[in-house]
Amino acid sequence: MDRIDRSILTALQHNARISNVDLAAHVGLSPSACLRRVALLEQNGVINGYHADLNAAKMGHDVLVLLHITLHGQSAEMMAEFEAGVANIPQVLACFLIAGENDYILRVAARDVNDFGRVHSTYLSSLPHVLRMESNFVLREVMNRGMTPSQI
């Protein structure tokens, strides 16, 4: 990965809808050379995909909760069953297996506190092998960014 690849990644992070012609001009390449580089970045898994950054509040989900979960154990079977259960809950936006006091952190979206209560009692409390859950309500998002090319 060189300076041009990092420039391509930075430009795509700011605007993934930029045309190849504009991207090529921005990084100082011909359009065909730029297209080859982007294709290689995609093939090598550096670029996982292109996504719309949706505003949850404008979509009616004003509450974001970080849920710390501890399981009864950490056997492969327990973890697989828990992860399969989490994958079936649409309000769970992300699930991370972590090291430390807890086993997982989930990011959960809800319309309001009552909706989170419903999601908790209907879905989250039914997850297999859960010993303990701790909910932390996000008051304000300070920053939320992905990997920047300068970190590569």
Number of C-alpha atoms within 10 A of each C-alpha: 9 7 11 15 17 17 17 20 21 16 18 17 17 9 12 15 13 13 12 16 14 13 23 18 13 13 16 14 15 13 16 12 13 22 16 11 16 20 13 14 17 13 11 10 10 12 14 10 8 11 8 7 6 8 10 14 13 8 9 12 17 15 20 25 20 18 19 20 19 18 19 13 13 12 9 9 10 16 19 13 13 18 17 13 15 21 13 10 14 12 20 20 13 14 17 12 13 12 8 7 9 15 19 20 20 19 19 23 23 21 16 14 14 11 14 20 13 13 19 15 11 11 16 20 12 13 17 18 15 17 10 13 16 13 15 12 14 13 9 8 7 6 5 5 6 6 10 11 16 10 6 8
